[in-house]
Amino acid sequence: QVQLVESGGGSVQAGGSLRLSCTASPYSTNCMAWFRQRPGQEREGVAVIHTPDGRTDYPYSVRGRVTMSHDNAENTIYLQVNNLRPEDTAIYYCAADAFGPGDYGPVECILNPDLFDFWGQGTQVTVSS
């Protein structure tokens, strides 16, 4: 069982930046990701990282404004979001797959919520115009 704890959400004005954090316990998993759920919409992927080598992927909708990173020593992933827009207002969730240290997980991480087994409680991001 992996527990995920997010932090770093808040209220910002459009054009500002936020850095979200998610600490995994007891370990990071093979694929970890950030999803968000905007009011009245389905959960959507924002960023994903293959933690063994740090390769990331982002959907076109946020590419260029979002950077995901991973601190192996701290079992923590980060999401830096720049040039925030009101449409970025959402609850942001951290997610982890079921492949832990020593497991042979996929080398390609895909932003599909069905592929992630553990979820954080979510952190609210509100962007005002």
C-alpha positions in Angstrom: 0.0 0.0 0.0 1.4 3.4 -1.0 0.1 6.6 0.7 0.3 9.9 -1.2 0.2 13.3 0.5 -0.1 16.4 -1.7 0.6 20.0 -0.7 1.1 23.3 -2.3 -2.3 24.2 -3.6 -3.9 27.6 -3.1 -5.3 30.7 -4.7 -3.3 32.7 -7.2 -4.0 35.3 -9.8 -3.8 34.5 -13.5 -0.2 34.6 -14.7 1.2 33.4 -11.5 2.9 30.1 -10.6 2.4 27.3 -8.2 4.5 24.3 -7.2 2.6 21.2 -6.0 4.3 18.5 -4.0 3.4 14.9 -3.4 5.3 12.6 -1.0 4.9 8.8 -1.4 5.2 6.5 1.5 6.9 4.1 1.9 8.3 4.5 -1.6 7.9 6.0 -5.0 6.5 3.8 -7.7 7.4 3.2 -11.3 5.0 5.6 -12.8 3.7 8.6 -10.9 1.4 11.3 -12.2 -0.6 14.4 -11.6 -4.3 14.5 -12.6 -6.8 17.3 -12.1 -10.5 17.5 -12.0 -12.2 20.8 -12.9 -15.7 21.5 -11.8 -18.2 19.5 -13.7 -15.6 17.7 -15.7 -13.9 14.3 -15.7 -10.5 13.8 -14.2 -7.7 14.5 -16.8 -4.0 13.9 -16.8 -1.6 16.8 -16.4 1.8 15.1 -16.2 3.4 11.7 -15.8 6.9 10.6 -14.9 8.8 7.3 -15.2 10.7 7.6 -11.9 13.6 5.2 -12.7 14.9 7.5 -15.4 12.9 10.7 -14.9 11.3 10.7 -18.4 8.2 12.9 -18.4 5.2 13.4 -20.6 2.6 16.1 -20.8 -0.6 16.5 -22.7 -0.7 19.1 -25.4 -3.1 21.2 -23.4 -0.5 22.1 -20.7 2.8 21.5 -22.5 5.2 24.4 -22.1 3.6 25.6 -18.9 4.0 22.5 -16.7 7.1 20.7 -15.5 7.1 17.5 -13.4 10.1 16.3 -11.5 11.0 13.6 -8.9 13.3 13.6 -6.0 14.4 10.0 -5.4 15.8 10.6 -2.0 12.6 12.2 -0.7 10.2 10.0 -2.6 8.5 13.2 -3.7 7.2 14.4 -7.0 6.6 18.0 -7.9 4.5 19.8 -10.4 5.5 23.3 -11.4 2.7 25.2 -13.2 3.5 28.6 -14.7 1.4 31.2 -16.4 -1.7 30.0 -14.6 -5.0 30.5 -16.2 -8.5 30.6 -14.7 -9.2 27.3 -16.5 -6.5 25.7 -14.5 -8.8 25.9 -11.5 -9.2 22.3 -10.3 -8.5 19.8 -7.6 -5.1 18.3 -8.4 -4.4 14.7 -7.5 -1.2 12.8 -7.2 -1.3 9.2 -8.4 1.0 6.2 -8.3 1.0 2.8 -10.0 1.5 -0.5 -8.3 5.0 -1.2 -9.3 7.4 -0.6 -6.5 11.2 -0.9 -6.1 12.4 -4.2 -7.6 9.3 -4.7 -9.7 9.4 -4.8 -13.5 7.0 -2.0 -14.3 6.2 -0.5 -17.8 8.9 1.7 -19.3 6.3 3.9 -20.9 4.0 5.7 -18.5 0.6 6.6 -19.9 -1.7 9.2 -18.5 -4.7 7.0 -18.0 -6.3 7.1 -14.6 -7.2 3.4 -14.8 -3.5 2.5 -14.8 -2.9 4.1 -11.4 -3.7 2.3 -8.2 -3.0 4.8 -5.4 -4.3 8.3 -5.1 -3.8 11.3 -2.9 -6.5 13.3 -1.3 -6.2 16.1 -3.7 -5.2 19.8 -3.3 -7.3 22.7 -4.5 -5.8 25.2 -7.0 -7.9 28.3 -7.7 -6.8 30.8 -10.3 -8.6 34.2 -10.4 -8.6 36.5 -13.4 
